[in-house]
Amino acid sequence: MAVEPEATTPGPDSGGRADSGIALVTVLWFVAAMSALAVAMVGLGRDTALTSRYAVHAIEARAAMASAVELAAAALQQDRWPGSGPLLWRQGLLEVRITAVPESAKIDLNASSDELIEALAAVTVAALGRSADDGLALGHAILDWRDPPGPRRLAGATAEDYARAGRIGRPRHGPFRHVAELRSVLGMDQALFAVMEEAVTVHHGQAEPEGQNLPPLVQATIDRARGLGASAESALDSTGQTLDDSADAGTTPGFVTDPRGLYTLDIDIVHEDGPSFRQATVIWIEPPTGNRRYAVLENRSGLLPVSAGLTDEVTWPGR
C-alpha cells in the first residue's frame, strides 16, 4: 500500500525569519543613509567654516586697506615717505605693503594727443611681439572711443564694428571715466591691458606726462611719438612687469614725488592664514576744492597669488 507523504505546514517562526531579514536590510539601509548624511554634514560644516573664515579675513583686509590709505596720505602730505621704497608693516596676522606711484608721470587717455595715443598702442602691441597693424587698429579704436560721433578712423571701430564682433559695449564718444574702461575697447585683450594699465591715467588732464623718472613704457611711447625710434621690447623688459600680477616685491621702483599731488597707491595685503588682497587707489593730496587732506579718485581691487609674500620688516613714516 502506497504511503502518502505527510503534508508539511510552515513552522510558526518562518514568517518571523522573513520579517527579521527585511528589518535587518532596512536597518542597514538606514545606517548607511545616516552615515552618508553625517559625512555630508561634516563636509558642509567644514565648507561653512572655511567660508566664514575667509569672510572674516576679507573684513580685516578692508579695514587694513582703509588704514593703509590714511597712513599713506598722511606720509605724502607731510613729506614723510620713508626713504625711496614702499611703506611696510605688519598688523596682527596681516602683512601690508604700500607703493606710491606718481600719477602725473602717466599718459592721460583723455588729454593726450592723437599721436601719443597711437604711439602708446604701437609700443604696447610691439612689446608683446604683435604686428604694427594690430597697434594701429588698437590706437584708432581708442581714439574712436573717446572722440565725438563722426566718421571712423582708418583702422578704428564704430558701433557697427562692435556689434559685428559680438561685443555688448559701444564706443562712449566721450572721455574715459576710468582706466579699466580700456577693457571694453575693440582690440584690447587681457595681455595688452596688463601691459598698458600701469602707464595710463584719466586724472591729471595734461597733454603729456610730467615729472622725473618716467616709467619705461611711458618714456618709450614719448620717444616713439617724437620719432626717436625707441625699442618697445626693451622698455617692457626694464619694468620687470609680469602679466599675472605676481611681480616680485623687490623690484619696486624708488619713490618719486608727483608735482600735482596725484598718486596711485598700490596696496598689497597678505594674510598668514587665508587669501591675499590687492588694491590700487588713486588719491589727490590736498585737492584745490574744500579743506580735505586728500581725495580718493578711483579704487581698483583684486586678489594676489596664493604664493605671494611680503616681509616682516616694519617701516613707519619719519623713522
Buried (B, 14 or more C-beta within 10 A) or exposed (E): EEEEEEEEEEEEEEEEEEEEEEEEEEEEEEEEEEEEEEEEEEEEEEEEEEEEBBEEBBEBBBEBBEBBBEBBBBBBBEEEBBEEBBBBBBBEEBBBBBBBBBBBBBBBBBBBEBEBBBBBBBBBBBBBEBEEEBBBBBBBBBBBBBBEEEEBBEBBBBBEBBEEEEBEEBBBBEBBEBBEBBEBBBBBEEEBBBBBBBBBBBBBEBEBBBBEEBBBBBBBBBBBBEEEEBBBBEBBEBBEBEEEBEBEBEEBBEBBBBBBBBBBBBBBBBBEEBBBBBBBBBBBBBBEEEEEBBBEBBBBEEEBEEEBBBBEEEBEBEE
